[in-house]
Amino acid sequence: MSVTRSQQRWVAIGSISAALTLVGALLFPALAPPSNCGGNSAALAACKTISHCFQLIGAERGDQAVSITELRRSEREYFKHVSGLSWLGQAKVLISPTRVGIGGATGSVVIAACDRPFNNVPRRMFGKAPLTHAIGYADGSTGLISVDEFQRLDLSGFVDVRTIQGAKLQP
């Protein structure tokens, strides 16, 4: 039985289609934009949640200054489900042990900081952003600081947010 020219053409078209499909399947993930989940996106969300927890506790206490070393058991529950922590892997979000009044006058006071720098924020079309650390401030704002700025921070006494739930912290 001989193969006709038409059949040869269809075999060639099928082979080329299969090859293009295979190449497309292999290249598609490389051409897709990277995910912006995790990294500084998650760390900024965690810092914002921690600030909100402090604001809530301060409001419940009649706008008093709040410290994690003075939290009641019920107040520790606020820190049980901090946004973004599950996307940070082994990175820690550290919380200040000092008494901080939450409000505009204390905006430059760092109350939360992610110990690991990431480069996914700001998101760039080409290349990567520089490594930065997510920071939460007493006024409820968050931001990114350089690795050098982070190393200059005095984080002595800061504790990992994951240790607050159910723990008795020393002042």
C-alpha positions in Angstrom: 0.0 0.0 0.0 1.5 3.3 -1.0 1.2 6.6 0.8 -0.2 9.4 -1.3 1.1 12.9 -1.4 -2.0 14.2 0.4 -1.4 11.7 3.3 2.2 12.8 3.5 1.2 16.4 3.7 -1.3 15.6 6.6 1.4 13.7 8.5 3.8 16.6 8.1 1.1 19.1 9.3 0.3 16.9 12.2 3.9 16.6 13.2 4.5 20.3 12.9 1.4 21.0 15.0 2.5 18.6 17.7 5.9 20.2 17.8 4.5 23.7 18.1 2.1 22.6 20.8 5.0 21.1 22.8 7.2 24.1 22.4 4.3 26.4 23.4 3.6 24.3 26.5 7.2 24.5 27.5 7.6 28.2 26.9 4.3 29.5 28.2 5.2 29.4 31.9 8.4 31.3 31.1 6.5 34.0 29.2 3.8 34.4 31.8 4.3 37.3 34.3 5.5 36.1 37.7 3.1 36.0 40.6 3.0 38.9 43.0 1.8 36.7 45.8 4.0 36.3 48.8 7.1 38.3 49.4 6.7 42.0 50.2 3.0 41.8 49.1 2.3 39.4 52.0 4.7 41.1 54.4 3.0 44.5 53.8 -0.4 42.9 54.4 1.0 41.4 57.7 2.4 44.7 58.8 -1.0 46.4 58.0 -2.9 43.7 59.9 -0.6 44.1 63.0 -1.2 47.9 62.9 -4.9 47.3 62.8 -4.7 44.9 65.7 -2.9 47.6 67.8 -5.5 50.2 66.8 -8.3 48.0 67.8 -6.8 47.1 71.2 -5.9 50.8 71.8 -9.5 51.8 71.0 -10.9 49.2 73.3 -8.6 50.5 76.1 -9.8 54.0 75.6 -7.1 55.2 73.2 -4.3 54.1 75.5 -0.8 53.2 74.3 -0.4 49.5 73.8 2.5 47.1 74.1 2.6 43.4 73.2 4.1 42.7 76.6 0.9 43.8 78.2 -1.7 42.0 76.1 -4.5 40.2 77.8 -5.3 36.7 76.6 -8.3 37.9 74.7 -6.2 40.6 73.0 -3.7 38.0 71.8 -6.5 36.4 69.8 -6.3 39.4 67.4 -2.9 38.4 66.3 -3.9 34.8 65.7 -4.8 35.2 62.0 -2.4 37.9 60.6 -2.9 38.4 56.9 -0.1 37.2 54.6 1.9 35.1 57.1 1.1 31.9 55.3 2.8 33.3 52.1 6.1 34.3 53.9 7.6 30.9 54.5 10.3 31.1 57.2 10.4 34.9 57.2 9.3 36.5 60.5 7.3 39.6 61.0 8.7 41.2 64.1 6.7 43.4 66.5 8.0 46.1 68.8 7.7 45.5 72.5 7.5 49.3 73.4 4.3 51.0 74.4 3.1 52.8 71.4 0.2 55.1 71.0 -1.4 54.5 67.7 -2.0 57.7 65.7 -0.6 60.3 63.4 1.9 61.9 65.9 3.8 58.6 66.1 3.9 57.8 62.4 7.7 57.3 62.1 7.7 54.7 65.0 8.3 51.2 63.6 6.0 48.7 65.2 6.3 45.8 62.7 9.1 44.7 60.4 9.6 41.7 58.1 13.1 40.2 58.8 13.5 39.0 55.2 13.9 41.2 52.2 12.0 40.5 49.0 12.1 42.0 45.5 8.6 41.5 44.2 7.3 44.9 45.1 7.2 47.2 43.3 6.3 44.9 40.4 8.4 45.6 37.3 7.8 44.5 33.7 11.5 43.9 33.2 14.1 43.0 35.7 13.6 42.8 39.4 13.0 45.5 42.0 15.8 46.0 44.6 15.6 43.9 47.8 13.5 45.7 50.4 11.9 45.0 53.8 8.3 45.6 54.6 7.7 47.9 57.6 4.6 48.9 59.6 4.4 52.2 61.4 2.4 53.3 64.4 0.2 55.5 62.4 -1.1 52.5 60.5 0.9 53.1 57.3 3.3 50.6 55.8 6.3 51.0 53.5 9.4 49.4 52.1 12.9 50.2 53.3 16.2 49.2 51.9 18.4 46.5 53.3 20.8 49.1 54.6 18.0 51.1 56.4 16.7 47.8 57.9 20.1 47.0 59.3 20.3 50.3 61.0 17.0 49.7 62.9 17.2 48.8 66.5 15.1 45.6 66.6 16.2 44.5 70.1 13.3 43.1 72.0 11.1 42.8 68.9 9.3 39.4 68.8 7.9 37.3 66.0 4.2 37.7 65.7 3.8 33.9 65.6 5.0 33.7 69.2 2.4 36.1 70.6 -0.6 33.8 70.6 -0.8 32.1 73.9 2.6 33.3 75.1 3.6 35.3 78.1 6.1 37.9 76.9 8.6 39.6 79.1 8.6 43.4 79.2 
